[in-house]
Amino acid sequence: MAELVYPPVIGFARTMFQVQGLRFDIAGTEHVPREGGAVLVSNHISYLDFVFCGLAARPAKRLVRFMAKESVFRHKVSGPLMRAMKHIPVDRAQGVHAYDNALRALRCGEVVGVFPEATISRSFTLKAFKSGAARLAQEAGVPLLPMALWGTQRMWTKGHPRRLGRHRFPVTLRVGAPLTPEPQEQAESLTERLRCRVQELLEAAQNAYPARPAGERDSWWLPAHLGGTAPTPQEAAALDG
């Protein structure tokens, strides 16, 4: 079926990137398969991460179907758009339904986007990964595509106001080589391999990032272990309850 909504939404997003003066540094897009199913897996530090993860798939001319919380699909503006772009709603009380829909999409050759931390990391470090992405890849017989992004938290993240004006923030994305499940590999083992790879990509993105906080008041977006004032993982866990 023709994609009547997704391409115009991408065009609008790219126009907004230009208006904001965003500066992109994207590497590894050659790893995105040009055909066939794949599970794209990323860290999660911003409400806008799905937009930027999808951008990394554009050179391969792929549209990513993201798994997102069901409440987004109930919103009067985002809901119709999310459904028209064939994203996958996730009701945590009925997760099997979302899993089955994602599995069906993968078997039809789609790229499905997953944030295995489930929620935004307030500490901007990797949280524990849920095993769903690994299980999807194993059951569908498709590769896992690890990636990491950095800088998106400066625009809109949990506990901080939106900054969507012309700020010229840099955004760094790194896409890694696909991970293929080993025969008889346990989902937990594959999940740990995946998390280690995303951690490597996150560190590479952080090391390549060209900006530093302008001062102590601006250091909120930098993790504590890198000298910033973001909550530690323990403090972030307490904030999330």
Secondary structure, 3 states (H helix, E strand, C coil): CCCCCHHHHHHHHHHHHHHHCCEEEEECHHHCCCCCCEEEEECCCCCCHHHHHHHHCHHHCCCEEEEEEHHHHHCCCHHHHHHHCCCEEECHHHHHHHHHHHHHHHHCCCEEEECCCCCCCCCCCCCCCCCHHHHHHHHHCCCEEEEEEECHHHCCCCCCCCCCCCCCCEEEEEECCCECCCCCCCHHHHHHHHHHHHHHHHHHHHHHCCCCCCCHHHHHHCCHHHCCCCCCHHHHHHHHC
